[in-house]
Amino acid sequence: MIINISWIYSKSVKYSKKGVLYLKSIIQTIYNAVVNYSVGEVIMLHRVDYRCKNMLPCMAELTISPTTLENFIKDNLATRNFISVSELVACINREKCRTDKKFLCFTMDDGYKDIYIYAYPIFKKYNVPFCIFITTDFINNDRAFNWPYIIEQIVLQHDRIELSDGRIFNSITLAEKEQTFRTLKSILQNISYQTFRNDVEQLFEKYLPFEDDENLHLSWDEIREMVASGLCTIGGHTINHSSLAHILKEEMKEEIKGCKDVLESSLNQEINCFAYPFGSVSDVNSLVMDVTKECGYQISFISHGGSIRRNDKNLFSVKRIMLQEDGIA
Ligand SMILES: [Zn+2]
């Protein structure tokens, strides 16, 4: 019998590598279960409304019904502590923190009016604290902020879209519309701030003449009323909803600090928390986190990552999970 030494060597290396990986995953599982266990979740929402009519499926995912929100709260009333963002900071810093039950902390991005109409009454009914991250130019009626929503409307209303550089996108069927929306969103998320403003404005002018939809965003009075209830914390979410990792440091500062300044002067209170627009790994890097900290925030949130674990300490990359119509994702 011929023994192929190199074959045996390669197999043994392969299996020992697999063995090491397997052992590592077992150790990680035990570590997570015994030491670094989940202490709670930060829930991310965008819109709470009955299914809105004109929506692409990928945007409809950002909406849950008021019934789903209320049922989720009722299901967790007995087993969870509902906490505010400031209590969350204390928990992560291992200061004052209720540990009898895992926590749930509600956050909502952008500043849609349906939060005031549908979510706020539910939070009041169950005395649940919540936080809204505001993109200030949305409230100040600059529709450039809300560009993903407007791109969605353009795609829904047009069968063919041509960019200023000559690129053409056909969007006749729903599948094409969804694909065109994703492509345009990706293009606009990955360009510099000034190019972004120019391209977005050209698209708007060409395809969707300006009309401020006051039924879409919160008003300052509604925000003030929710804050006065004692349940609502307001946080920053930039001025224009830019993907921060794709703009220059000076522009980043303007977006992050400028938003804080507008909120503080409009609401007459200090603003300490922030959520990165889009919040994926490609939208947030270490420079973005450093600038957010430099601008005076105490805590900031990404849009993924799962549960908060006992040993999570980075207050500038706090994980969230999205509550959707069919459960948490
Ligand atoms: Zn957002």
Residues whose N, C-alpha, C, O or C-beta is under 5 A from the ligand:
A	BS01	ZN	D109 D110 P277 F278
